[in-house]
Amino acid sequence: MIADPAALAVPDTGDTAWILASSALVLLMTLPGLALFYGGLVRAKNVLSVLLQCGAIAALASVLWVVVGYTLAFGQVTNGWIGGGNAVLFKELANVRDGTLVPESAFALFQMTFAVITPALMVGAWVERARFSWVLGFSALWLLIVYAPVAHWLWGGGWLASEYGTLDFAGGLVVHTTAGVSAIVVAMLLGKRKGFPEQFMMPHAPVLTVIGAALLWVGWFGFNGGSALGANDNAASAIISTHIAASAAALTWLLCEKLSLGKPTSIGWATGAIAGLATITPAAVFVSPGAAILFGILGSLICYGAIQLVKNRWHIDDSLDVFAVHGMGGLLGTMLLAVFISPDFGGTGYFGEMTMTSQLTAQAIGIGAVALWSAVGTVIIALMVSIVFPLRVAADDEQDGLDISSHGERGWELD
């Protein structure tokens, strides 16, 4: 019972409305954006398995977030490594979240949508061969053991932000680095699809991928704009940088394809846009629109080259390029932030006594810590879950396709 209701902080209705709208936009990125983006890239016999994995992970992550995930990431700061247990089952949520003008319930909802999309991003690494039961078991533990602590380190008052000054506006480290590094580790543990790399796995429905990419692009306005946690100039600036980086990256990717393959493709446009979006994410509010164009161009070039390296040189079957696009984009943007936050390049300026050199050091420490935690945690979790649920489906089931062998249905009628 509250003795003096008038003493409660009052949320700003405009900021609250924007966070609620942003939550819907970020959920749209997973359902149906990411599901369609990935679904179009696999072969026809596996399309439903990808959509189902994205949908099931979204449902599972949402429940876990309410039960314990949120409090691990954003609960009371105790030791800087993990949040306290004050917000288990969303109890004791404050009327207004500290540092914002929105109810903590709205903040927790917004962060839930990030917790949904991050493990779903990894689906692209194991499509067409991972066992559904293993996918769910791994994703559940990964959310609590890898994602939630990293979110606390950077966004919940933890040690990377408070002790070193590492910056990550909307998820270059928390989302894209964790998912990207973990994805390539899982791809190596799982092994290649039959026929890789000799046989090109033709995307069965580029039209779905383009639609999915378009939904991701629009949803990213909530992803980055909503991370301002208010309906203000920071939100507008973040959205402008987000949009212009994606635009520059998509055009750059098309040019790369024209020069190297002779023809620009719809898949290239979609992949380039996502590369630009991932690259600008950690820095969207800190850099100028002009710098955002450079982020998009460099993100596209680096991610394009990373795909060739991972698949053609290393022969790692990170099937839908999660590490090369999301991981490398997030890592690149995290480091570029340290340079282009400088007022000399139109950025917002360094915090406190930070300089370009110290910010570069802080960003590098963040990358090292998050990548190491993600890689080691992923190996342990993947192998633990495989004791109960094998990682990979049987060879015959893989040949038949996961739609029919794992789920007893088909996405399309195949003649």
ROMARTI-436053 format. One record per residue (C-alpha): residue number from 1; residue in one letter; x, y, z. Coordinates in Angstrom, 1 decimal. Each point is the difference from the previous one (the first is absolute). Layout:
// ROMARTI-436053
{rec NUM; A; {X; Y; Z}}
...
This chain:
// ROMARTI-436053
{rec 1; M; {0.0; 0.0; 0.0}}
{rec 2; I; {1.5; 3.4; -1.0}}
{rec 3; A; {-0.4; 2.6; 2.8}}
{rec 4; D; {0.3; 3.0; -2.3}}
{rec 5; P; {-1.0; -0.6; -3.6}}
{rec 6; A; {0.7; 3.6; -0.8}}
{rec 7; A; {3.7; -0.5; 0.8}}
{rec 8; L; {0.3; -2.4; -2.9}}
{rec 9; A; {2.0; 1.1; -3.0}}
{rec 10; V; {-2.4; 0.6; -3.0}}
{rec 11; P; {0.9; -1.5; -3.4}}
{rec 12; D; {0.0; 2.1; -3.1}}
{rec 13; T; {-2.9; -1.1; -2.2}}
{rec 14; G; {1.8; 0.9; -3.2}}
{rec 15; D; {3.2; -1.9; 0.8}}
{rec 16; T; {-2.1; -2.9; 1.2}}
{rec 17; A; {-2.0; -0.1; -3.2}}
{rec 18; W; {3.2; 0.0; -2.0}}
{rec 19; I; {1.5; -2.9; 2.0}}
{rec 20; L; {-3.2; -2.0; -0.4}}
{rec 21; A; {0.0; 0.6; -3.7}}
{rec 22; S; {3.7; -0.8; -0.3}}
{rec 23; S; {-0.6; -3.3; 1.9}}
{rec 24; A; {-2.5; -1.0; -2.7}}
{rec 25; L; {2.5; 1.0; -2.8}}
{rec 26; V; {2.8; -2.1; 1.6}}
{rec 27; L; {-2.3; -3.0; 0.4}}
{rec 28; L; {-1.0; 0.5; -3.7}}
{rec 29; M; {3.7; -0.5; -0.8}}
{rec 30; T; {-0.1; -3.6; 1.2}}
{rec 31; L; {-3.7; -0.8; -0.8}}
{rec 32; P; {-0.2; 0.1; -2.9}}
{rec 33; G; {3.1; 1.9; -1.2}}
{rec 34; L; {2.9; -2.3; 0.9}}
{rec 35; A; {-2.1; -3.1; -0.5}}
{rec 36; L; {-0.8; 1.0; -3.6}}
{rec 37; F; {3.6; 1.2; -0.7}}
{rec 38; Y; {1.4; -3.3; 1.1}}
{rec 39; G; {-2.9; -2.1; -1.4}}
{rec 40; G; {0.6; 1.2; -3.6}}
{rec 41; L; {3.7; -0.8; 0.2}}
{rec 42; V; {-0.3; -3.7; 0.7}}
{rec 43; R; {-1.2; -2.7; -2.3}}
{rec 44; A; {-3.7; -0.6; -0.4}}
{rec 45; K; {0.0; -3.2; 2.1}}
{rec 46; N; {1.2; 2.0; 3.1}}
{rec 47; V; {-2.0; 3.2; -0.1}}
{rec 48; L; {-2.5; -0.9; 2.6}}
{rec 49; S; {2.7; -1.2; 2.4}}
{rec 50; V; {1.6; 3.4; -0.1}}
{rec 51; L; {-3.2; 1.9; 0.6}}
{rec 52; L; {-0.9; -2.4; 2.8}}
{rec 53; Q; {3.4; 0.4; 1.7}}
{rec 54; C; {-0.3; 3.8; -0.1}}
{rec 55; G; {-3.5; -0.1; 1.4}}
{rec 56; A; {0.7; -2.6; 2.7}}
{rec 57; I; {3.2; 1.9; 1.1}}
{rec 58; A; {-2.1; 3.2; 0.2}}
{rec 59; A; {-2.6; -1.6; 2.3}}
{rec 60; L; {2.6; -1.8; 2.1}}
{rec 61; A; {2.2; 3.1; 0.5}}
{rec 62; S; {-3.0; 2.1; 0.9}}
{rec 63; V; {-1.0; -2.3; 2.8}}
{rec 64; L; {3.5; -0.3; 1.3}}
{rec 65; W; {0.4; 3.7; -0.1}}
{rec 66; V; {-2.9; 0.6; 2.3}}
{rec 67; V; {1.0; -2.9; 2.4}}
{rec 68; V; {3.6; 0.8; 0.5}}
{rec 69; G; {1.8; 1.5; -3.1}}
{rec 70; Y; {-0.9; 3.6; 0.6}}
{rec 71; T; {1.2; 0.0; 3.6}}
{rec 72; L; {3.3; -1.6; -1.0}}
{rec 73; A; {0.5; 2.7; -2.5}}
{rec 74; F; {-1.6; 3.1; 1.6}}
{rec 75; G; {-0.5; -0.9; 3.7}}
{rec 76; Q; {1.7; 1.9; 2.8}}
{rec 77; V; {3.7; 0.4; -0.6}}
{rec 78; T; {1.9; -2.1; 2.6}}
{rec 79; N; {3.4; -1.1; -1.3}}
{rec 80; G; {-0.1; 1.4; -3.5}}
{rec 81; W; {-0.1; -3.5; -1.6}}
{rec 82; I; {-3.7; -0.9; 0.3}}
{rec 83; G; {-3.1; 1.7; 1.1}}
{rec 84; G; {-1.7; -0.6; 3.4}}
{rec 85; G; {-3.2; -2.0; 0.4}}
{rec 86; N; {-2.3; 2.8; 0.9}}
{rec 87; A; {-1.9; -0.2; -3.3}}
{rec 88; V; {-0.7; -3.7; -0.3}}
{rec 89; L; {-3.3; -0.5; -1.7}}
{rec 90; F; {-0.1; 3.8; -0.6}}
{rec 91; K; {-0.7; 0.7; 3.6}}
{rec 92; E; {1.1; 3.2; 1.6}}
{rec 93; L; {0.2; 1.9; -3.3}}
{rec 94; A; {0.4; 3.7; 0.7}}
{rec 95; N; {-2.6; 2.5; -1.0}}
{rec 96; V; {2.7; 1.7; -2.1}}
{rec 97; R; {3.2; -1.7; -1.1}}
{rec 98; D; {3.1; 1.8; 1.3}}
{rec 99; G; {1.5; 2.3; -2.6}}
{rec 100; T; {-3.2; 0.1; -2.1}}
{rec 101; L; {-3.4; 1.5; 0.0}}
{rec 102; V; {-1.8; -3.3; -0.7}}
{rec 103; P; {-1.5; -2.6; 2.2}}
{rec 104; E; {2.3; -2.9; 0.7}}
{rec 105; S; {-2.6; -2.4; -1.3}}
{rec 106; A; {0.3; 1.8; -3.4}}
{rec 107; F; {3.8; -0.2; 0.2}}
{rec 108; A; {-0.1; -3.7; 0.9}}
{rec 109; L; {-2.4; -0.7; -2.9}}
{rec 110; F; {2.4; 1.9; -2.4}}
{rec 111; Q; {3.0; -2.0; 1.2}}
{rec 112; M; {-2.0; -3.2; -0.3}}
{rec 113; T; {-0.2; 0.5; -3.8}}
{rec 114; F; {3.8; 0.2; -0.1}}
{rec 115; A; {0.2; -3.2; 2.0}}
{rec 116; V; {-2.3; -1.6; -2.6}}
{rec 117; I; {1.9; 1.0; -3.1}}
{rec 118; T; {3.5; -0.7; 1.2}}
{rec 119; P; {-0.1; -3.8; 0.3}}
{rec 120; A; {-2.3; -0.1; -3.1}}
{rec 121; L; {2.9; 1.5; -2.0}}
{rec 122; M; {2.0; -3.1; 0.6}}
{rec 123; V; {-2.5; -2.2; -1.8}}
{rec 124; G; {1.7; 1.0; -3.2}}
{rec 125; A; {3.1; -1.9; 1.0}}
{rec 126; W; {-1.6; -3.4; 0.5}}
{rec 127; V; {-2.9; 0.0; -2.5}}
{rec 128; E; {-0.8; -3.3; -1.9}}
{rec 129; R; {1.8; -2.3; 2.5}}
{rec 130; A; {-0.5; 0.9; 3.7}}
{rec 131; R; {-2.4; -2.1; 2.1}}
{rec 132; F; {-3.0; 2.1; 1.2}}
{rec 133; S; {0.2; -1.2; 3.6}}
{rec 134; W; {3.7; 1.0; 0.1}}
{rec 135; V; {-0.8; 3.4; -1.5}}
{rec 136; L; {-2.4; 0.8; 2.8}}
{rec 137; G; {2.1; -1.4; 2.8}}
{rec 138; F; {3.1; 1.9; -1.2}}
{rec 139; S; {-1.9; 3.2; -0.6}}
{rec 140; A; {-1.5; 0.0; 3.5}}
{rec 141; L; {3.3; -0.5; 1.8}}
{rec 142; W; {1.9; 2.4; -2.4}}
{rec 143; L; {-2.5; 2.8; 0.8}}
{rec 144; L; {0.6; -0.3; 3.7}}
{rec 145; I; {3.7; -0.8; 0.1}}
{rec 146; V; {1.4; 2.0; -2.9}}
{rec 147; Y; {-2.5; 2.7; -1.0}}
{rec 148; A; {-1.3; 1.2; 3.4}}
{rec 149; P; {3.5; 0.5; 1.6}}
{rec 150; V; {1.3; 1.9; -3.0}}
{rec 151; A; {-3.1; 2.2; 0.0}}
{rec 152; H; {0.7; 0.7; 3.7}}
{rec 153; W; {3.6; 0.8; -0.6}}
{rec 154; L; {-0.8; 2.7; -2.6}}
{rec 155; W; {-3.6; 1.2; 0.6}}
{rec 156; G; {-0.9; -1.1; 3.5}}
{rec 157; G; {2.7; 1.9; 1.9}}
{rec 158; G; {2.6; -2.8; -0.2}}
{rec 159; W; {3.8; 0.1; -0.1}}
{rec 160; L; {0.7; 0.6; -3.7}}
{rec 161; A; {-1.9; 3.3; -0.1}}
{rec 162; S; {0.6; 1.2; 3.6}}
{rec 163; E; {3.7; -0.9; 0.3}}
{rec 164; Y; {1.3; 0.3; -3.6}}
{rec 165; G; {-2.5; 2.3; -1.7}}
{rec 166; T; {-0.7; -2.5; -2.8}}
{rec 167; L; {-2.9; 1.4; -2.1}}
{rec 168; D; {-2.7; -2.0; -1.9}}
{rec 169; F; {-3.0; 2.1; -0.8}}
{rec 170; A; {-2.4; -2.7; -1.4}}
{rec 171; G; {1.7; -3.3; -0.2}}
{rec 172; G; {3.2; -0.2; -2.0}}
{rec 173; L; {1.5; -2.0; 2.9}}
{rec 174; V; {-3.0; -1.2; 1.9}}
{rec 175; V; {-1.9; -1.3; -3.0}}
{rec 176; H; {2.1; -0.3; -3.1}}
{rec 177; T; {3.4; -1.0; 1.5}}
{rec 178; T; {-1.5; -2.6; 2.4}}
{rec 179; A; {-2.2; -1.5; -2.7}}
{rec 180; G; {2.7; 0.2; -2.7}}
{rec 181; V; {2.8; -1.6; 2.0}}
{rec 182; S; {-2.3; -2.7; 1.4}}
{rec 183; A; {-1.4; -0.7; -3.4}}
{rec 184; I; {3.4; -0.8; -1.6}}
{rec 185; V; {0.9; -2.2; 3.1}}
{rec 186; V; {-3.2; -2.0; -0.4}}
{rec 187; A; {0.6; -0.3; -3.8}}
{rec 188; M; {3.4; -1.6; 0.7}}
{rec 189; L; {-1.4; -2.3; 2.7}}
{rec 190; L; {-2.9; -1.1; -2.2}}
{rec 191; G; {2.0; -0.6; -3.1}}
{rec 192; K; {-0.8; 0.7; -3.7}}
{rec 193; R; {-3.2; -0.7; -1.9}}
{rec 194; K; {0.4; -2.9; -2.4}}
{rec 195; G; {1.5; 1.4; -3.2}}
{rec 196; F; {1.5; 3.1; 1.5}}
{rec 197; P; {2.1; 1.8; -1.3}}
{rec 198; E; {0.1; -1.8; -3.4}}
{rec 199; Q; {-3.8; 0.3; -0.5}}
{rec 200; F; {-1.6; 3.4; 0.0}}
{rec 201; M; {-3.1; 0.0; 2.2}}
{rec 202; M; {-2.3; 2.1; -2.2}}
{rec 203; P; {-2.5; 2.2; 2.0}}
{rec 204; H; {-3.4; -1.2; -0.9}}
{rec 205; A; {-2.0; 3.2; 0.3}}
{rec 206; P; {2.0; 3.3; -0.2}}
{rec 207; V; {-3.3; 1.9; 0.0}}
{rec 208; L; {-0.6; -1.1; 3.6}}
{rec 209; T; {3.5; 1.1; 0.9}}
{rec 210; V; {-0.5; 3.5; -1.5}}
{rec 211; I; {-3.3; 0.4; 1.8}}
{rec 212; G; {1.7; -1.2; 3.3}}
{rec 213; A; {2.9; 2.5; -0.5}}
{rec 214; A; {-2.5; 2.8; -0.6}}
{rec 215; L; {-1.8; -0.8; 3.2}}
{rec 216; L; {3.3; -0.2; 1.9}}
{rec 217; W; {1.0; 3.4; -1.5}}
{rec 218; V; {-3.2; 1.6; 1.2}}
{rec 219; G; {0.1; -1.8; 3.3}}
{rec 220; W; {3.5; 1.3; 0.6}}
{rec 221; F; {-1.4; 3.5; 0.5}}
{rec 222; G; {-1.5; -1.3; 3.2}}
{rec 223; F; {3.2; -2.0; 0.8}}
{rec 224; N; {2.3; 3.0; -0.2}}
{rec 225; G; {-2.5; 2.9; 0.4}}
{rec 226; G; {-1.6; -1.7; 2.9}}
{rec 227; S; {3.3; -0.4; 1.7}}
{rec 228; A; {0.0; 3.7; 0.7}}
{rec 229; L; {-2.7; -0.9; 2.5}}
{rec 230; G; {-2.0; 3.1; -0.8}}
{rec 231; A; {-1.8; 1.9; -2.8}}
{rec 232; N; {2.8; 2.5; -0.5}}
{rec 233; D; {2.8; 1.3; -2.2}}
{rec 234; N; {2.2; -3.0; 0.9}}
{rec 235; A; {-2.7; -2.3; -1.4}}
{rec 236; A; {-0.3; 2.0; -3.2}}
{rec 237; S; {3.8; 0.2; -0.4}}
{rec 238; A; {0.3; -3.8; 0.5}}
{rec 239; I; {-2.7; -0.7; -2.6}}
{rec 240; I; {1.6; 2.3; -2.6}}
{rec 241; S; {3.4; -1.7; 0.5}}
{rec 242; T; {-1.6; -3.4; -0.1}}
{rec 243; H; {-1.8; 0.7; -3.3}}
{rec 244; I; {2.9; 1.6; -1.8}}
{rec 245; A; {2.5; -2.7; 1.1}}
{rec 246; A; {-2.3; -2.7; -1.3}}
{rec 247; S; {-0.6; 1.9; -3.3}}
{rec 248; A; {3.8; 0.5; -0.6}}
{rec 249; A; {0.7; -3.6; 0.9}}
{rec 250; A; {-2.6; -1.4; -2.3}}
{rec 251; L; {1.3; 2.0; -3.0}}
{rec 252; T; {3.6; -0.9; 0.8}}
{rec 253; W; {-0.9; -3.7; 0.1}}
{rec 254; L; {-1.7; 0.2; -3.4}}
{rec 255; L; {3.1; 1.7; -1.4}}
{rec 256; C; {2.2; -2.8; 1.5}}
{rec 257; E; {-2.2; -2.6; -1.7}}
{rec 258; K; {0.0; 1.8; -3.3}}
{rec 259; L; {3.8; 0.2; 0.0}}
{rec 260; S; {0.7; -3.5; 1.2}}
{rec 261; L; {-3.0; -2.0; -1.4}}
{rec 262; G; {-1.2; 2.1; -2.9}}
{rec 263; K; {-3.5; 0.4; 1.3}}
{rec 264; P; {-1.5; 1.6; 3.1}}
{rec 265; T; {-2.5; -2.2; 1.9}}
{rec 266; S; {-3.0; 0.4; 2.3}}
{rec 267; I; {1.7; -2.2; 2.6}}
{rec 268; G; {3.0; 2.4; -0.2}}
{rec 269; W; {-2.2; 3.0; 0.6}}
{rec 270; A; {-1.6; -1.6; 3.0}}
{rec 271; T; {3.3; -1.3; 1.5}}
{rec 272; G; {1.7; 3.4; -0.6}}
{rec 273; A; {-2.7; 1.8; 1.8}}
{rec 274; I; {0.2; -2.3; 3.0}}
{rec 275; A; {3.8; 0.4; 0.1}}
{rec 276; G; {-0.4; 3.8; 0.1}}
{rec 277; L; {-2.6; -0.2; 2.7}}
{rec 278; A; {2.1; -2.2; 2.2}}
{rec 279; T; {3.0; 2.2; -0.5}}
{rec 280; I; {-1.7; 3.3; 1.0}}
{rec 281; T; {-1.9; -1.6; 3.0}}
{rec 282; P; {2.6; 0.6; 2.7}}
{rec 283; A; {0.7; 3.6; -1.1}}
{rec 284; A; {-3.3; 1.3; -1.4}}
{rec 285; V; {-0.6; 2.8; 2.5}}
{rec 286; F; {3.7; 1.0; 0.4}}
{rec 287; V; {1.0; 0.7; -3.7}}
{rec 288; S; {-1.1; 2.4; -2.7}}
{rec 289; P; {-2.0; -1.0; -3.0}}
{rec 290; G; {3.1; 0.5; -2.2}}
{rec 291; A; {1.9; -2.4; 2.2}}
{rec 292; A; {-3.0; -2.4; -0.2}}
{rec 293; I; {0.5; -0.1; -3.8}}
{rec 294; L; {3.6; -1.1; 0.5}}
{rec 295; F; {-1.1; -2.6; 2.6}}
{rec 296; G; {-2.4; -1.5; -2.6}}
{rec 297; I; {2.7; 0.0; -2.8}}
{rec 298; L; {2.7; -1.6; 2.2}}
{rec 299; G; {-2.5; -2.4; 1.6}}
{rec 300; S; {-1.0; -1.2; -3.4}}
{rec 301; L; {3.5; -0.5; -1.3}}
{rec 302; I; {1.3; -1.7; 3.2}}
{rec 303; C; {-3.0; -2.3; 0.3}}
{rec 304; Y; {0.1; -0.9; -3.7}}
{rec 305; G; {3.6; -1.0; 0.4}}
{rec 306; A; {-0.7; -1.9; 3.2}}
{rec 307; I; {-2.5; -2.2; -1.8}}
{rec 308; Q; {2.6; -1.0; -2.5}}
{rec 309; L; {2.5; -0.7; 2.8}}
{rec 310; V; {-2.3; -2.1; 2.2}}
{rec 311; K; {-1.5; -2.1; -2.8}}
{rec 312; N; {2.6; -0.1; -2.7}}
{rec 313; R; {3.3; 0.1; 2.0}}
{rec 314; W; {-0.9; -1.5; 3.3}}
{rec 315; H; {-2.8; -2.2; -1.3}}
{rec 316; I; {-2.2; 0.6; 3.0}}
{rec 317; D; {-3.7; -0.6; -0.7}}
{rec 318; D; {-1.4; 3.0; 1.8}}
{rec 319; S; {-2.8; -0.5; -2.3}}
{rec 320; L; {-1.7; 3.4; -0.2}}
{rec 321; D; {3.1; 2.0; 0.9}}
{rec 322; V; {-0.9; 1.0; 3.6}}
{rec 323; F; {3.6; 0.6; 1.0}}
{rec 324; A; {1.1; 1.6; -3.2}}
{rec 325; V; {-2.9; 2.5; -0.1}}
{rec 326; H; {-1.3; 0.5; 3.6}}
{rec 327; G; {3.2; -0.9; 1.9}}
{rec 328; M; {2.4; 1.9; -2.3}}
{rec 329; G; {-2.4; 2.9; -0.4}}
{rec 330; G; {-0.4; 0.4; 3.8}}
{rec 331; L; {3.7; -0.3; 0.6}}
{rec 332; L; {0.9; 2.5; -2.7}}
{rec 333; G; {-2.6; 2.5; 1.2}}
{rec 334; T; {1.2; -0.4; 3.6}}
{rec 335; M; {3.5; 1.1; -0.9}}
{rec 336; L; {-1.0; 2.7; -2.5}}
{rec 337; L; {-2.1; 1.6; 2.8}}
{rec 338; A; {3.1; 0.9; 1.9}}
{rec 339; V; {1.3; 2.1; -2.9}}
{rec 340; F; {-3.2; 1.6; -1.4}}
{rec 341; I; {-1.5; 1.0; 3.4}}
{rec 342; S; {2.7; 2.7; -0.1}}
{rec 343; P; {-1.4; 3.5; -0.5}}
{rec 344; D; {2.7; 0.4; -2.7}}
{rec 345; F; {-2.1; -2.4; -2.2}}
{rec 346; G; {-3.4; 1.4; 1.0}}
{rec 347; G; {-0.5; -2.4; 2.9}}
{rec 348; T; {-1.5; 0.7; 3.4}}
{rec 349; G; {3.3; 0.0; 1.8}}
{rec 350; Y; {1.7; -2.1; 2.6}}
{rec 351; F; {-1.4; -0.6; 3.5}}
{rec 352; G; {1.9; 1.3; 3.0}}
{rec 353; E; {3.7; -0.2; -0.5}}
{rec 354; M; {-0.1; -2.5; -2.8}}
{rec 355; T; {2.1; 0.6; -3.1}}
{rec 356; M; {0.2; -1.7; -3.4}}
{rec 357; T; {2.8; -2.2; 1.3}}
{rec 358; S; {-1.7; -1.0; 3.3}}
{rec 359; Q; {-3.3; -0.5; -1.8}}
{rec 360; L; {1.7; -2.3; -2.6}}
{rec 361; T; {1.5; -1.9; 3.0}}
{rec 362; A; {-3.4; -0.3; 1.7}}
{rec 363; Q; {-1.7; -1.2; -3.1}}
{rec 364; A; {2.8; -2.6; -0.6}}
{rec 365; I; {-0.4; -1.3; 3.5}}
{rec 366; G; {-3.7; -0.3; -0.5}}
{rec 367; I; {0.5; -1.9; -3.2}}
{rec 368; G; {2.5; -2.4; 1.6}}
{rec 369; A; {-2.1; -0.6; 3.1}}
{rec 370; V; {-3.3; -0.5; -1.9}}
{rec 371; A; {1.5; -2.2; -2.7}}
{rec 372; L; {1.8; -2.2; 2.5}}
{rec 373; W; {-3.0; -0.4; 2.2}}
{rec 374; S; {-2.2; -0.8; -2.9}}
{rec 375; A; {2.3; -2.6; -1.5}}
{rec 376; V; {0.8; -1.8; 3.2}}
{rec 377; G; {-3.5; 0.1; 1.2}}
{rec 378; T; {-1.3; -1.3; -3.3}}
{rec 379; V; {2.3; -3.0; -0.1}}
{rec 380; I; {-1.0; -1.0; 3.6}}
{rec 381; I; {-3.7; 0.5; -0.6}}
{rec 382; A; {-0.1; -1.7; -3.4}}
{rec 383; L; {1.8; -3.1; 1.3}}
{rec 384; M; {-2.0; -0.1; 3.2}}
{rec 385; V; {-3.3; 0.1; -1.9}}
{rec 386; S; {1.3; -2.6; -2.5}}
{rec 387; I; {0.3; -2.6; 2.8}}
{rec 388; V; {-3.8; 0.1; 0.2}}
{rec 389; F; {-1.0; 1.0; -3.5}}
{rec 390; P; {2.5; -0.7; -2.9}}
{rec 391; L; {1.0; 3.0; -1.9}}
{rec 392; R; {-0.7; -1.3; -3.4}}
{rec 393; V; {-2.8; -1.9; -1.7}}
{rec 394; A; {0.6; -3.3; -1.6}}
{rec 395; A; {1.5; 0.0; -3.5}}
{rec 396; D; {-3.2; -1.4; -1.6}}
{rec 397; D; {-2.1; 2.7; 1.7}}
{rec 398; E; {2.4; 2.7; -1.2}}
{rec 399; Q; {-0.3; -1.4; -3.6}}
{rec 400; D; {-3.8; 0.0; 0.2}}
{rec 401; G; {-0.1; 3.5; 1.5}}
{rec 402; L; {-0.9; 1.1; 3.5}}
{rec 403; D; {-3.5; 1.1; -0.9}}
{rec 404; I; {-1.2; -3.5; -0.6}}
{rec 405; S; {2.4; -2.0; 2.1}}
{rec 406; S; {-0.1; 2.2; 3.2}}
{rec 407; H; {-3.5; 1.6; -0.3}}
{rec 408; G; {-2.1; -2.2; -2.3}}
{rec 409; E; {-1.0; 2.8; -2.3}}
{rec 410; R; {1.2; 1.9; -3.1}}
{rec 411; G; {0.3; 3.7; -0.7}}
{rec 412; W; {-0.9; -0.6; -3.6}}
{rec 413; E; {-1.4; -2.8; -2.1}}
{rec 414; L; {3.0; -1.4; -1.8}}
{rec 415; D; {-0.5; -1.9; -3.3}}
